[in-house]
Amino acid sequence: MAKRARGSVRPGQRRASTRRPASASTAKPAAATPGAATAAAATKPSGLSEAELERAAQLEAQLLADEKSAEQSRKRSRDRSVAPRDVVGTGTIAIRAEQEYAYVGRDLKRIARIAALELGILAVLYVLIDVTKVFKIGA
């Protein structure tokens, strides 16, 4: 497994957010009395406005839609890369075995061809030595 380089992002993952949290210097100072602080917090929200919240919701919905379409396109391309099935009911193991072990059939054909050649050579030698007595071996 390859060592990951610092700062790299693996496929399918997002980069870390570059947005910094709000610092204490940008936050508004609290009121001097505790009762005034709770009243001010209740009347004025310290977070985002309604328009900003709506915009964030729209952006999030758009991001989710983009991610969903990207996932669907990856799924379609992955489905196209798989060989079409000729026989109904073949499983993924059979497809993988057919693709990965196609060389086994070629090797078996070569073995059978060599075995037939050797048997032919033995038959010719048998005829020459034992039947026609062309070669005399022994006394």
PEPECOR-V377412 format. One record per run of one state. SS is the DSSP state (a for helix, b for strand, c for the rest). FROM is the first residue (numbers start at 1). LEN is the number of residues. If there is no record, write none. Layout:
ss->(SS | SS)
from->(FROM | FROM)
len->(LEN | LEN)
This chain:
ss->(c | a | c | a | c | a | c | a | c)
from->(1 | 34 | 44 | 50 | 82 | 92 | 101 | 102 | 132)
len->(33 | 10 | 6 | 32 | 10 | 9 | 1 | 30 | 8)
